Amino acid sequence: MINHDVRTHRSSEDFPQAEHLAQKIAEVATDPVAVPAETAEMVVNRIIDNAAVSAASVIRRPVTSARAQALAHPPAEGAAGAAVFGVDGRYSPEWAAWANGVAVRELDFHDTFLAAEYSHPGDNIPALVAVAQHVGASGADLIRGLATAYEIQIDLVRGMCLHEHKIDHVAHLGPSVAAGLGTMLELDEETIYQAIGQALHLTTATRQSRKGLISSWKAYAPAHAGKIAIEAVDRAMRGEGAPAPIWEGEDGVIAWLLGGPDKTYRIPLPGPGEPKRAILDSYTKEHSAEYQSQAPIDLARRMRERIGNLDDIESIVLHTSHHTHYVIGTGSGDPQKFDPAASRETLDHSVMYIFAVALQDGTWHHEASYAPERAARPDTVALWRKISTVEDPEWTRRYHSTDPAEKAFGAKAVITLTNGEVITDELAVADAHPLGAAPFARAAYEAKFAAMAQGVVDAEEQQRFLVAAAGLGDLGAGELGALNVRVEPTVLDKAPTIGSGIF
């Protein structure tokens, strides 16, 4: 990997395009290096993972609304179009990416990478699949594009913190989708450079979408970034330009939205001829909850038998990282994180609620664990309000470690009983993490898909999809429609009735 120092430059400085971060990313995207077999294998795993969570979310209201919008946008006359998850027909690719992106993100249940910033790099998949279907790309083309998209998003996440400045993490997603599309479509460096600049410029937004009373926009935000990136690539292919230098300009992203003119970010990118392997450093979720609560859920499951009667708990303190404490813990200062009437999205970002329910139930379910009647149970509310978080410098250090063997996203739980007894335990990584007790491999991804698709997708269609996904690298040009999963029509009939819009 080559580390690139990225900082603000005044307009009067000699700062040639060759030194711009967007140009460096474009060079990575156009590098013809072969995709490692293990990278290609993980791409397939994550396509299966996305299909699993899309099946589970297919009739939720935000997904239903996004699908209705997409179905109102057929492809241009004579164009192939792209598939919308669960239904027949072809639609304009940017709108198919929009609908499928919301389906993937709605339950907060797919892959993650955490470093200087947060990310869900599986958010790249809907945009690239939609464009691949529309243009008749092959499975090998799609794998190459997704290897780039994952690499760029993860490398930006390694070196550039957004949340510190209250910028939402999808600001790294727009450039990664643009770069991945550039690889898949075999675009030239200049076109990719311009598309990256446009995509970043149009996908920066504040983190209010993940603060306080969290709304359905949390699911829409990455889909919006993917849609914007597709449109940016389209414009760049037609010869249109972008603000430049987008990160480093005097009025650019770093100067005014991030660390300011005195801040230097160090972004690692593969050197020429270096394989793209970043996807292997990411990890998926066993539980439908914010990633930093994955290990606490497993910890709660492990500790519950040692406690006995949960009514005997006086207090629970979770010692954890800065990120966990301030984003999903009591360090956030959000009273909504203790509100039984809070939205699912808010409960998903309350490790206090999540730990309480996991202690009581010994399991986690993507629907039942968030049901309004579940959140309002008096014994749950009582236990929930006994839980707090504190930042522990050692957990923060491990969170930011670049050593995979010690990088951790867990917590230590200190449970004090009414009789004064103290029970403690800790867990560094979730069971499903590559270094966890039960790391996810292909069989686990397929099992997750089967569980989420049960009662939604018939058994024959499930098997057809899994065979197609496993053989992705052998799918020829125009055959990527096989990656769409058809949902039982009787299931879609149960989708909520939504109001009409403009389209």
Secondary structure, DSSP 8 states (H G I E B T S, - for coil): -EEEEEE---TTS---GGGSHHHHHHHHHH------HHHHHHHHHHHHHHHHHHHHHTTSHHHHHHHHHHHT----TT---B--TBSSS-B-HHHHHHHHHHHHHTTT-S-B--SSS---GGGHHHHHHHHHHHHT--HHHHHHHHHHHHHHHHHHHHH---GGGTB-GGGGHHHHHHHHHHHHTT--HHHHHHHHHHHHHHS--BGGGGSSS--THHHHHHHHHHHHHHHHHHHHHTT----SSTTTSTTSHHHHTSS-TT-EEEEEE--TT----GGGG-B--SSSS-GGGHHHHHHHHHHHHHH--GGGEEEEEEEE-HHHHHHTSGGG--GGGG-TT--HHHHHT-HHHHHHHHHHHSS--TTGGG-HHHHT-HHHHHHHTTEEEEE-HHHHHHHH-S-TTT----EEEEEEETTS-EEEEEESS-TTSTTSSS---HHHHHHHHHHHHTTTS-HHHHHHHHHHHHTGGG--TT-GGGG--B--HHHHTTS--------
